[in-house]
Amino acid sequence: MGDEFSLADVCLVPQMYSAQRFAVELKEYPLLNAIYERVQELPWVKDAHPAKQPDAES
């Protein structure tokens, strides 16, 4: 919702991650893909990635 990271982004990130994880086709959603790619560069989003969590499987 705008140029600032918001609750909308907090909700979008895990949904997009899960969609990619389960091979959901997302070509029809270029805006969502663009937002997701942009927020992936934010340090706090990178740090929260599931693969970086202490209980993540190797």
Secondary structure, DSSP 4 states (H G I P E B T S, - for coil): --SS--HHHHHHHHHHHHHHHTT---TT-HHHHHHHHHHTTSHHHHHT-GGGSTT---
